[in-house]
Amino acid sequence: VIQRLAIVGLGLMGGSLGLAARERANVQRVVGCDPDEGARAAALTRGCVDEAGDDLAAAVADADVVALCAPVSELPVVLAELAGLAPQATVTDIGSTKTGVVAAVPAGLRARFIGGHPICGMETRGAQNARAELFDGATWYLTPLADTEPARLRDLHRLVAALGATPVAIDAGVHDRLLAVTSHLPHALANLLVVQAGEARIDGHDPLTAIGGSFRDMTRVAGANPRIWVDIFLDNREALASVLREHQRALGEVLTALEAGDAGYLARWIGQASGHHRRALAAQFDQRPEELYRVQVHVPDRPGVFAGITQALGAARINIEDFELHHFTPERGGTIELLVAGSEEAQRAVELLDAQGYGALAAPVLADDA
Ligand SMILES: NC(=O)c1ccc[n+]([C@@H]2O[C@H](COP(=O)([O-])OP(=O)(O)OC[C@H]3O[C@@H](n4cnc5c(N)ncnc54)[C@H](O)[C@@H]3O)[C@@H](O)[C@H]2O)c1
């Protein structure tokens, strides 16, 4: 059992870790450390830590586990300082890239070090936005070193599971190449899309005032916390550059097909995407992707609307697999998208919601020809 946890870096992630450790994993004492006074105050106010200070040595003095939750670029310095402190503690981090961090672990710490990265988070930052549920159901990669003591890996594995996440051990280099494709490339592309549209004027029109669902879905993470993302891009620049070059090559092919008017290529390309999209959905949901339906509901801006909808579906035993809210303004209301499994359930949901006076429509998530 882990009694005492020290958290170095009391931001969004460190704060959430503190909340989850206290509320879910029964960690008895959580001590935080952050050079920023505002961050310490926020973490204390939110109840993320029992105690907070700016002195690393004091914070980690009698910790069983030290979790480094500062930006990745800070970690080498913190690790070097830590080597002489907390001689018994298991040390881990939650940085989004792993190769650089692992390489910076001093010799005296290697037997006690396990890298980590929870695949969850938000576009915001700071402990004021921390949530204990953040790690629920998330994959939490653990990157032990060759010389990490197995008992420490086992204990950290248990802690991660108690926080609500699923621990998965992986090599640090493999982690970084994987994340370059699944996270760093999409973040880079989201920034590119927003900047391209934001800088363009098409016959005087600003494209950003006319965006639709596809643009919105593709750019959710655009502009996310630059303090974190500059580090991530730079720290993983080799893997990201290689993925971007591959992207450039594929873009070149699409461009060639476009210029040649090659409809066959474009159709095969979309078909290939549709197959992979189906596999991605299958990995995300318990249901077969063919059975997933998107129910779109137009709702007014009125108190109780959400409760009304979820209660009506709940009473009819229609399970909501996923839920999104779009375009909410006081004047026009907004659209709620519900993901429901089964065509019959989707149809019943539409009828129920229609009966309540909402305009609802259902459509399969996968296109017909998928
Ligand atoms: N936000 C996400 O979605 C996400 C997801 C997974 C992993 N991560 C990783 O979590 C870490 C923290 O990210 P965040 O989103 O909580 O950022 P954040 O900006 O909310 O918090 C970072 C905190 O670290 C503090 N800090 C800076 N230097 C420090 C130092 N030397 N010692 C102690 N504290 C220091 C800052 O004052 C700040 O309070 C990063 O390494 C990031 O890669 C973030």
The ligand as an SDF file (V2000), in Angstrom:
LIG
                    3D

 44 48  0  0  0  0  0  0  0  0999 V2000
   -2.6390   18.0320  -20.3500 N   0  0  0  0  0  0  0  0  0  0  0  0
   -2.6780   16.8450  -20.9080 C   0  0  0  0  0  0  0  0  0  0  0  0
   -3.5860   16.5610  -21.6500 O   0  0  0  0  0  0  0  0  0  0  0  0
   -1.5810   15.8340  -20.5800 C   0  0  0  0  0  0  0  0  0  0  0  0
   -1.8440   14.4690  -20.7840 C   0  0  0  0  0  0  0  0  0  0  0  0
   -0.8560   13.5310  -20.4390 C   0  0  0  0  0  0  0  0  0  0  0  0
    0.3540   13.9740  -19.9410 C   0  0  0  0  0  0  0  0  0  0  0  0
    0.5880   15.3110  -19.7850 N   0  0  0  0  0  0  0  0  0  0  0  0
    1.8790   15.7290  -19.2240 C   0  0  0  0  0  0  0  0  0  0  0  0
    1.6330   16.1950  -17.9160 O   0  0  0  0  0  0  0  0  0  0  0  0
    2.6010   17.1740  -17.5620 C   0  0  0  0  0  0  0  0  0  0  0  0
    1.8980   18.3940  -16.9660 C   0  0  0  0  0  0  0  0  0  0  0  0
    0.9280   18.8630  -17.8570 O   0  0  0  0  0  0  0  0  0  0  0  0
   -0.3130   19.7400  -17.3670 P   0  0  0  0  0  0  0  0  0  0  0  0
   -1.3470   19.6310  -18.4480 O   0  0  0  0  0  0  0  0  0  0  0  0
   -0.6670   19.3920  -15.9890 O   0  0  0  0  0  0  0  0  0  0  0  0
    0.3130   21.2200  -17.4320 O   0  0  0  0  0  0  0  0  0  0  0  0
   -0.0050   22.5040  -16.4910 P   0  0  0  0  0  0  0  0  0  0  0  0
    0.5380   23.6680  -17.2540 O   0  0  0  0  0  0  0  0  0  0  0  0
   -1.4210   22.5000  -16.0850 O   0  0  0  0  0  0  0  0  0  0  0  0
    0.8890   22.2320  -15.1900 O   0  0  0  0  0  0  0  0  0  0  0  0
    2.2710   22.2080  -15.1590 C   0  0  0  0  0  0  0  0  0  0  0  0
    2.6930   22.6320  -13.7530 C   0  0  0  0  0  0  0  0  0  0  0  0
    4.0940   22.3220  -13.5650 O   0  0  0  0  0  0  0  0  0  0  0  0
    4.6510   23.3630  -12.7840 C   0  0  0  0  0  0  0  0  0  0  0  0
    6.1120   23.3700  -12.9150 N   0  0  0  0  0  0  0  0  0  0  0  0
    6.8860   23.9240  -13.8690 C   0  0  0  0  0  0  0  0  0  0  0  0
    8.1940   23.6990  -13.6180 N   0  0  0  0  0  0  0  0  0  0  0  0
    8.2430   22.9740  -12.4690 C   0  0  0  0  0  0  0  0  0  0  0  0
    9.3120   22.4350  -11.6960 C   0  0  0  0  0  0  0  0  0  0  0  0
   10.5720   22.5640  -12.0760 N   0  0  0  0  0  0  0  0  0  0  0  0
    8.9920   21.7590  -10.5750 N   0  0  0  0  0  0  0  0  0  0  0  0
    7.7110   21.5920  -10.1840 C   0  0  0  0  0  0  0  0  0  0  0  0
    6.6730   22.0770  -10.8860 N   0  0  0  0  0  0  0  0  0  0  0  0
    6.9320   22.7650  -12.0170 C   0  0  0  0  0  0  0  0  0  0  0  0
    3.9800   24.6170  -13.3130 C   0  0  0  0  0  0  0  0  0  0  0  0
    4.0960   25.6960  -12.3930 O   0  0  0  0  0  0  0  0  0  0  0  0
    2.5390   24.1290  -13.4890 C   0  0  0  0  0  0  0  0  0  0  0  0
    1.7880   24.3350  -12.3130 O   0  0  0  0  0  0  0  0  0  0  0  0
    3.4070   17.4520  -18.8280 C   0  0  0  0  0  0  0  0  0  0  0  0
    4.6340   16.7600  -18.7410 O   0  0  0  0  0  0  0  0  0  0  0  0
    2.5750   16.8580  -19.9220 C   0  0  0  0  0  0  0  0  0  0  0  0
    3.3840   16.3860  -20.9880 O   0  0  0  0  0  0  0  0  0  0  0  0
   -0.3620   16.2460  -20.0820 C   0  0  0  0  0  0  0  0  0  0  0  0
  1  2  1  0
  2  3  2  0
  2  4  1  0
  4  5  1  0
  4 44  2  0
  5  6  2  0
  6  7  1  0
  7  8  2  0
  8  9  1  0
  8 44  1  0
  9 10  1  0
  9 42  1  0
 10 11  1  0
 11 12  1  0
 11 40  1  0
 12 13  1  0
 13 14  1  0
 14 15  2  0
 14 16  1  0
 14 17  1  0
 17 18  1  0
 18 19  2  0
 18 20  1  0
 18 21  1  0
 21 22  1  0
 22 23  1  0
 23 24  1  0
 23 38  1  0
 24 25  1  0
 25 26  1  0
 25 36  1  0
 26 27  1  0
 26 35  1  0
 27 28  2  0
 28 29  1  0
 29 30  1  0
 29 35  2  0
 30 31  1  0
 30 32  2  0
 32 33  1  0
 33 34  2  0
 34 35  1  0
 36 37  1  0
 36 38  1  0
 38 39  1  0
 40 41  1  0
 40 42  1  0
 42 43  1  0
M  CHG  2   8   1  16  -1
M  END
$$$$
